[in-house]
Amino acid sequence: MLMSREIARYSKGIVLLAWLTFITAVVHAEAIVPSPPSLAAKSYVLMDFASRRFIVEHNPNLRSDPASLTKIMTAYVVFNELKNGNIRLDDKVHISEKAWRMEGSRMFVEVDKEVPVADLIKGMVIQSGNDASVALAEHVAGSEEAFASLMNKHARRLGMNDTHFVNATGLPDKEHYTTAHDLALLTRALIEEFPDHYKLNSQKKFHYNGITQYNRNKLLWRDPAVDGVKTGHTEAAGYCLVASAKRDDMRLISVVMNTASEKARAAESQKLLRYGFRFFSSHRLYAANEPLTRLPVWKGESAEVAVGLEQPLHVLIPRGQYDNLKATMNVDETIVAPVEKGREFGTVSVTLNGKQIAQQPLISLESVAEGGLFTRLRDSVLLLVR
């Protein structure tokens, strides 16, 4: 009994290692990747959406005036309220005098009129309307100040540790700031959590109140892979752009802060995106909540437990290096019931040319209760012999 169980355990380990290891007999040389481009911007980042890895970083945590990039968070909060059922797209929003009087880019709503939430969202996302942003903030939270508090709570939750908002528009204030790094985190969350609403960012124009206005993101016309996200400009902020593009199964997010012109922010963003798509590739190796294998369980109602990952495992690697990836599993030698669903039993590690590039906990995907008295006594003896 002991020998057969141990042989089964050993054989299972060999199968697991072979199954989790993907490497060809011929090992390719390490890829040569050039240094990233140097941009005419005070700070910038390039992020792979799937793996969350930053490919390029320059002054990523430099606190900057975000200007209208603020509206990415304004949109995120509004979309979250829609998701939670607190507001609806067909809600009619009363336009206050404060919203009507907003300076800067505008949707041109009229004071005391009622405008559907759906139109205000388009006016904010496509036309970058400050009036639409304030009207939405007041509808969601009662006042722009209360809405800013919501913005900051979401920022903390998303890990935007160098960000603070005081308004929904991005009008300058010394206590209103963010970073290129934080904006990348926010943009990723917006795309992942609200993909249907995010599609508005690719819309090139919006007609309202007899006026047609065009999206200020010039990359929408230049690169079919680009589908967002937001431009910004004030004297203090310079010209800024958060862009996102998807080619095949790979999505990148670029953030460029404080350039000299509209032309520059678009050109510098394109440099980042081209670099990322040209020299890197993104791969999903394993899905979430799908069994990678089954591990033996002692003293259990069942003799095995299915294990896998809580989150998908994505990696970003230089192009041409997929065959040099290697995945290995390190698991607890002895698993004793009861086993709770979600309990960690080791890790899955991924290396590229011997260097670890990703690691995730290996968890139980199901529960295993204690077995009967005979099973527990038998396995106790077997464990002592081991």
Steps between C-alpha positions, in 0.01 A plus 500: 500500500775746597720416205217524245388835639852640503565381145176664390603823672847490342363419155245778529779746577690394189188544286434841652851622437493374142157651439583835651834530319487636150843520344634368173807285458674786326548798732513827315744774589380782717325777308676829443256781579607860437470767765160670504458830319573821685199729485462877514277476806555548872363157593363198316431129529407210276304213656396157375132462585488124556812447713482847663872532434653840429716477188623861509514743792640853520424698816194276550423637847552869422193682628347703220194707418275252314280758326215321320658159557308541826189405306625140474427474873178699465387246240615210717288619794195563280530156337530342843180674612324372188624148568374513858158626390527833680442695178368409153591607149150642446504707821426866427763726658413855599771737377606733779635849448839381620514232231377743235764761590797261487802631313717313250376225272123470504212291373282815497217383722249768602423605855183355658455255213480123560750286311517118499798341674585320174547832316703652782734200499559547126555870554757426769681211327497617137483879531682524837222723625566659838132593522398136442752379758367731772138416416578128534691557825207688650254234386706219653607658828296818550801728460832502319681504835326182614570342162871580539494307827366199309777543244765490772351190662513315169854626444613348833327173417674481164843564652535854364716608792631824349163637389257748652193655338309814599272528196343297220640703209874542547495878536826600672532479877817447705333208682392335175771269366586152372784309331560315176519173697169559677322597179610173341351307794176695470473456125558127528221474760264705281556273199481175698197582713288697251585375148164597351513858629867525407408467132381863507865605514546394138210715375646783292220757527178584681219731391302678772292819518569577134877476546731226375827459689785262432701276728835666571690170492673526161620139518145382433545622143862385459506149641208255468631308802444800728157510667549760774544657742529869599684823430571780742641852491549792732788746524631318807449148361620559147358264239425150634360180353396162633470260208409134468540277199432134426669291233401135475473383864736761645383829653735778608435814705723806460500811718689811387506805727598860432605526137527823302207467257207295372726369226770401748273310737366289213843438345662408832215265588539327164870444569416311818228289343713408199789399725278278715328323212823459301721345766267328749221243502243417766381145574239343724648177628222383733140603560350570841303238695584218261664185642870474422511160667375303801713446810477213749317572829554305822216422744244642257156406381659523156852380424579798277437874468496711184746790504541801273540877497271770637602744225605439138875476459627737231859572407663769289815390319727617218374382163636165390560373853189290561686172462742604773225519761491241774228451760546295816281416796613492862236333716460400863615142548226409744141618468273391784121541506297701564589718203320830449437639153753773422772368729856543371705189432812643340581705191527491124815676380591604147857565391649634179855386431535412867366832636167501683250731333172395665373313801152431635361304794360156426162464673240230558202539269273291720455393859580155637339395826655261750455134420352235726668353803660211311645735234644734763656214702643332192654819364637592844694173502620552144618851581696368802668241282592771246 
